[in-house]
């Protein structure tokens, strides 16, 4: 039986009655004649064989103020089993919490690092501030000490020497009154009596002096330098000073030998002309007059350490004021420096002598100056050092 198969427009599959031809007794079940809908059509239409679908769509639920409380609505299925399927909610809140926690953790780590850097910088500033304060106070203390020593150190030394000279004068007068010693005859050079200066010693001095008159020239208060004297000079200390050309090589050798021993020196003064020397005298006189001395008293005190123009050895170019690099103060503290002790012990090997030694003030007329060295040549320096004489004592022998 030829019969066209029927189809419904929405039908997912077709039922052909010819498939049952020859079996007319068999009746097609009614459920097989119903159209079977595609699952997607069923979802769109909302129809279901098992029951009516109450909701199948995701539905956002909003709050009253427009804020979205939850992103999804749980779909609930009906049916025989009453199956309820809940979709997974998005984890906006947990993710935001995790992000906030990690951000806070990063901020906390950065804050600790920044705090450590700030503490380190703060400590560095404190250390730098402490060092600045320390060196500032040290400089102030050193400056005050130098000022006090400069203005009052010499006065104390001068007063002590005056007291000693007065005491020695009283003792000498008492001894002369008793007839024990002769106030005029006294002692000769180096502590020897006049009788101990033999003709042989006098001849040695004359031989040494011959041909070395310029090197052994005596300049002091009683022996003034001629105004026409003009030594042959040479620049030293990279042109900062000038000195007699004859002493240059021995001076360099002496300083090099001291350098090998670890001693360094600063030459404070060398040759001076008369105008400069007189300026030093006037400056010292004004300093003493500012302390209340009269002009005569101030001039007398000045001449104890600073000679007048024409009476200073510096005008010969043969005298040098040598200070230790560890102590550049021109006072008796130089004798406690190892470098100065080395110079005193070895300077005669290079033609120099300590011009104004200690305990020779009455002979030289100048106070003890451990920094003042005079060039006289190697032979004369060795002889004077052996005898323990000053230039004044050497000339006493020549003139005796």
C-alpha positions in Angstrom: 0.0 0.0 0.0 1.5 3.0 -1.3 1.2 5.7 1.2 3.4 8.7 1.6 5.1 9.0 4.9 3.9 12.0 6.9 6.2 14.3 8.7 5.6 17.0 11.0 7.6 20.2 10.5 9.0 20.0 13.9 9.4 16.3 13.9 12.9 14.8 14.7 12.3 11.5 13.0 9.5 9.9 10.9 7.3 6.8 11.4 6.6 4.9 8.1 3.4 2.8 8.3 4.7 0.6 5.4 7.2 -0.9 7.7 4.3 -2.8 9.2 2.8 -3.9 5.8 1.3 -7.4 6.0 0.7 -7.2 9.6 -2.6 -5.4 9.7 -3.5 -7.0 12.9 -0.8 -5.2 14.7 -1.6 -1.8 15.9 1.0 0.8 16.1 1.3 2.1 19.6 0.0 5.6 20.0 3.2 6.8 21.6 5.1 5.9 18.5 3.1 8.2 16.4 3.8 11.2 18.5 6.4 13.5 17.2 9.7 13.3 19.0 11.2 16.7 19.4 14.8 17.5 19.4 16.3 18.2 22.8 17.2 21.7 21.8 13.6 22.3 20.5 12.3 21.0 23.7 14.5 23.3 25.7 13.4 26.2 23.5 9.8 25.3 23.8 10.0 24.4 27.4 8.2 21.1 26.9 9.3 17.8 28.4 7.9 14.3 28.4 8.6 13.9 32.1 7.0 17.1 33.2 7.0 20.8 32.8 10.3 22.6 33.2 10.0 25.3 35.7 13.2 27.1 34.8 16.1 26.4 32.6 17.7 29.7 32.1 20.4 31.4 34.0 18.9 34.4 35.6 20.9 37.1 37.4 19.4 38.4 40.6 19.9 42.0 41.3 19.6 43.9 44.6 17.3 46.7 45.2 19.9 49.3 44.8 21.1 47.9 41.5 24.0 46.0 42.9 24.4 42.5 41.6 24.2 40.1 44.6 24.9 36.9 42.7 25.8 36.3 39.2 23.8 33.1 38.6 20.6 31.6 39.6 20.5 27.9 40.4 18.4 26.1 37.7 15.9 23.7 39.4 14.5 20.8 37.4 11.3 19.1 38.1 10.4 15.6 37.1 9.9 12.3 38.7 13.0 12.4 40.8 12.7 16.1 41.6 16.3 16.6 40.5 17.8 19.9 41.6 21.0 20.9 39.9 23.0 23.9 41.2 25.4 25.6 38.9 28.8 26.6 40.2 28.8 30.2 41.4 31.5 32.4 40.2 34.2 33.1 42.8 34.4 36.8 42.4 34.7 37.4 46.1 37.3 34.8 46.8 39.4 36.0 43.9 39.1 39.6 45.0 40.2 38.5 48.5 43.1 36.6 47.2 44.2 39.5 45.1 43.8 41.9 48.0 45.8 39.6 50.2 48.6 39.2 47.7 48.7 42.9 47.1 48.8 43.5 50.8 51.6 41.0 51.1 53.5 42.8 48.4 52.9 46.2 50.0 54.1 44.8 53.3 57.3 43.4 51.8 58.0 46.7 50.0 57.3 48.6 53.2 59.8 46.5 55.2 62.5 46.9 52.6 61.8 50.7 52.4 62.0 50.8 56.2 65.3 49.0 56.3 66.8 51.4 53.7 65.5 54.4 55.7 67.0 53.1 58.9 70.3 52.5 57.2 70.4 56.0 55.8 69.4 57.5 59.1 72.3 55.6 60.8 74.7 56.8 58.1 73.6 60.4 58.7 74.1 60.0 62.5 77.6 58.6 62.0 78.5 61.4 59.6 77.1 64.0 61.9 79.1 62.5 64.8 82.3 62.6 62.9 81.8 66.2 61.8 81.2 67.2 65.4 84.3 65.3 66.6 86.6 66.9 64.1 85.1 70.3 64.7 85.7 70.0 68.5 89.2 68.6 67.9 90.0 71.6 65.7 88.7 74.1 68.2 90.6 72.5 71.0 93.9 72.3 68.9 93.4 76.0 67.9 92.9 77.1 71.5 95.9 75.2 72.7 98.1 76.7 70.0 96.9 80.2 70.8 97.4 79.7 74.5 100.8 78.2 74.0 101.8 80.9 71.6 100.9 83.8 73.8 101.7 82.3 77.2 104.2 79.5 76.6 107.2 81.7 75.9 106.4 83.9 78.8 106.5 81.1 81.2 109.7 79.8 79.8 111.2 83.3 79.9 110.2 83.9 83.5 111.6 80.5 84.5 114.9 81.4 82.8 115.0 84.8 84.4 114.5 83.2 87.8 117.3 80.7 87.1 119.6 83.4 85.8 118.9 85.4 88.9 119.6 82.5 91.2 122.8 81.7 89.4 123.8 85.3 89.6 123.3 85.4 93.3 125.3 82.2 93.8 128.1 83.6 91.6 128.2 86.8 93.5 128.3 84.9 96.8 131.1 82.7 95.6 133.1 85.6 94.3 132.7 87.4 97.7 134.1 84.3 99.4 137.0 84.2 96.9 136.3 80.6 95.7 136.2 81.4 92.0 137.0 84.3 89.7 133.9 85.9 88.2 135.8 86.8 85.1 138.0 83.8 84.5 135.2 81.2 84.8 135.1 78.2 82.5 136.2 77.9 78.9 134.5 76.2 75.9 132.7 72.9 76.6 133.1 73.3 80.3 136.9 73.2 80.1 138.9 75.6 82.2 141.0 78.2 80.4 144.1 76.3 81.5 142.9 73.2 79.7 142.8 74.9 76.3 146.2 73.8 75.1 148.1 75.2 72.1 147.3 72.0 70.3 143.6 72.5 70.6 144.0 76.1 69.6 146.0 75.1 66.5 143.3 72.5 65.5 140.7 75.2 65.6 142.8 77.6 63.5 143.5 74.9 60.9 139.8 74.1 60.8 138.8 77.7 60.5 141.3 78.4 57.7 139.5 78.3 54.3 136.1 77.9 56.0 135.6 81.4 57.3 132.3 81.9 55.4 130.9 78.6 56.8 132.1 79.2 60.4 131.0 82.8 60.3 129.7 83.9 63.8 126.6 86.1 63.8 125.0 87.1 67.0 124.3 90.2 69.2 128.0 90.9 69.5 128.9 90.0 65.9 126.7 91.7 63.4 126.6 90.6 59.8 127.8 93.1 57.3 125.1 94.9 55.3 127.0 94.2 52.1 127.0 90.4 52.6 125.0 88.6 50.0 125.2 84.8 50.0 124.8 82.7 46.8 121.3 81.4 47.1 119.3 78.5 45.7 115.6 77.7 45.7 114.5 74.8 47.9 111.2 73.3 48.8 109.9 73.6 45.3 110.7 77.3 45.2 108.9 78.2 48.4 112.2 79.1 50.2 115.8 80.1 49.4 119.0 78.9 51.1 122.7 79.0 50.5 123.7 77.0 47.5 126.6 75.3 49.3 124.3 73.3 51.7 121.9 72.0 49.1 123.4 68.6 48.3 124.1 67.8 52.0 120.6 68.9 53.0 119.0 66.6 50.3 121.2 63.7 51.5 120.2 64.3 55.1 116.5 64.4 54.3 116.6 61.3 52.1 118.4 59.4 54.9 115.8 60.5 57.4 113.0 59.5 55.0 114.5 56.0 54.8 114.1 55.8 58.6 110.5 56.9 58.3 110.9 60.6 59.3 109.5 63.5 57.3 110.2 67.2 57.9 108.9 70.6 57.1 111.4 73.5 56.6 109.6 76.5 58.1 112.3 79.1 57.4 115.6 79.5 55.6 117.2 82.7 54.2 115.7 86.0 55.3 116.6 89.5 54.2 116.9 92.3 56.7 113.6 93.9 56.0 111.8 90.6 56.7 113.8 90.0 59.8 113.0 93.5 61.1 109.3 92.8 60.4 109.4 89.7 62.6 111.0 91.8 65.4 108.4 94.5 65.2 105.6 92.0 65.2 106.9 90.3 68.4 107.3 93.7 70.1 103.8 94.7 69.3 102.6 91.4 70.7 104.3 91.9 74.0 103.2 95.5 74.2 99.6 94.3 73.8 100.1 92.3 76.9 101.1 95.4 78.9 104.9 95.5 78.5 106.7 98.7 77.9 108.5 99.1 74.6 111.9 98.5 76.2 110.7 95.4 78.1 108.9 94.1 75.0 112.1 94.6 72.9 114.2 92.8 75.4 111.9 89.8 75.5 111.7 89.7 71.7 115.5 89.6 71.4 115.7 86.5 73.6 114.3 84.5 70.7 114.2 86.8 67.7 117.4 88.5 66.7 117.4 92.1 65.3 118.1 92.7 61.7 121.8 92.2 61.0 122.2 89.8 63.9 120.3 86.8 62.7 122.0 83.7 61.2 119.1 83.4 58.7 120.6 86.3 56.8 123.6 84.2 55.9 121.4 81.5 54.2 123.2 78.8 56.3 120.4 78.5 59.0 117.3 76.4 58.6 114.3 75.9 60.9 113.4 72.3 60.5 110.2 71.0 62.0 108.9 67.4 62.2 105.9 66.7 60.0 104.1 65.2 63.0 104.5 68.5 64.9 104.8 71.8 63.1 104.7 73.9 66.2 107.9 75.9 66.6 108.6 75.4 70.3 110.4 73.0 72.7 107.9 70.2 72.1 110.1 69.4 69.0 112.7 67.7 71.2 110.2 65.0 72.1 109.7 64.0 68.5 111.6 61.0 67.2 112.4 62.8 64.0 114.0 65.7 65.8 116.1 63.3 68.0 117.3 61.6 64.8 118.4 65.0 63.4 120.3 66.0 66.5 122.2 62.6 66.5 123.0 62.5 62.8 123.0 66.1 61.5 126.8 66.4 61.9 127.2 63.6 59.4 125.8 66.0 56.8 127.5 69.2 57.9 124.9 70.6 60.3 124.9 71.4 64.0 122.1 72.2 66.5 122.9 75.9 66.7 121.2 76.7 70.1 121.4 73.6 72.2 119.9 73.2 75.7 121.8 74.5 78.7 123.9 76.7 76.4 121.6 79.8 76.6 124.2 81.9 78.6 126.8 81.2 76.0 124.7 81.7 72.8 122.5 84.4 74.3 119.5 82.6 72.7 117.0 80.3 74.3 116.9 76.6 73.5 115.7 76.0 69.9 115.6 72.3 69.0 114.4 73.3 65.4 117.3 75.6 64.5 120.1 73.9 62.5 123.2 75.6 61.1 125.4 74.4 58.2 129.1 74.6 58.9 130.5 71.8 56.7 131.1 68.1 57.5 134.5 68.4 59.0 133.7 71.4 61.3 130.3 69.8 62.3 132.1 66.5 63.3 134.7 68.5 65.3 132.2 70.7 67.1 130.0 67.7 67.9 133.0 65.8 69.3 134.0 68.7 71.5 130.4 69.6 72.4 131.0 73.2 71.5 128.8 75.9 70.0 130.1 78.4 67.5 130.6 80.9 70.3 132.9 78.5 72.1 134.8 77.7 69.0 135.5 81.4 68.4 136.5 81.8 72.0 139.3 79.3 71.5 140.3 81.1 68.3 140.4 84.5 70.1 142.0 83.3 73.3 
